[in-house]
Amino acid sequence: MKVSYDSEDDILCMHFKDGPAEAVKEGEDNGVVELDQRGEVMGIELWGANKKGVLRQLARAAITIRQPPQDKRSVNAVKQNPSQTLNQ
């Protein structure tokens, strides 16, 4: 996946797979979705990404994904016995 941001035009582009787009679906003022010949999403352009708060949400999601677990002992216990939950 490739992600780029054009700060001058406030457009976020997410490209999931290479190849020619078979169809391009355009929203009124939201952006564009590119589809391959099977109708699967190849890429998305989001217009006004910063203005609409999408960049901030993506940054939060990326930070959340990268944070280590708070209690490594609990995580290791679950890895050793996946049928248990952290609350037990």
N, C-alpha and C positions, 0 to 999 in steps of 0.2 A: 504494500500500500504506500502510495506517495501522497503527501499532503503539502500544499503550498498556500500562501496567503498573499494577496495583492493589497497592500495597505492603501495605495492611492485610490483604488476603486472599491475597497472593502469587500473583496470576494475571496471566499475560502474554497479551495479545490481539493477534493479527495478522489484519488484515482486508484481503483481496486484491481483492474486488470487491463492488459494491453490488447490492442487490436482495433479494428474499425467499428465504430458505433453503427448499429443498424437503425436505431431510432433515438431521437432526442425529445424528451418531454419537458416543456417549459412552463413554469408556473407564472402567474401574473407578475408578481414582484419578488418572488422568493428565490428563484434559481432554476437550475437545469439538472435533469437526470439523464445520463446516457445509458442506453441499453444495448446489449449484444443481440445476435440473431435469435437467441433462445429466450430473450426477454429478461435476462439477468442484468443487474446493475453493474456497470463498468466504472462509472464515475458520477460524482455529484458536485455541482457548483452551488454554493450558498451565497446569495447577494445580500449585502448589508450585515455580514457575519458579526462584525464587531459591534455595530449599532444595535443589533438584536440580542447581544450577549452570548452568542454561540462560542466565540473565542474564549471567554471567561469560563464557560461550562466545560469546554474541552480541556482547558488547562487544569481545572479542578479534577476532572476525571483522570487525567494523566498522573497527577500527583497522588491521587487516591490509589491507583493501581500500583504505583512504585513504592508506597510506604510499606515498611516491614511490619509484621504482626506485632502487636503491643506485648503479648505474653507468649514468648516462644515455647515455654513448657506446655501450655494448653494446645498450641498448634501441633507440637510433636506428639502429644498424647492422642490427638485425633488422627494423625497420620498413622500411628501404630494401631489404633482401633477405630476405624472410620465409622462404625455403627454408633459410637458415642457422640454426643454433642458437647459443646463447650459448657453448657449450662448444667450438665449432670454432675 
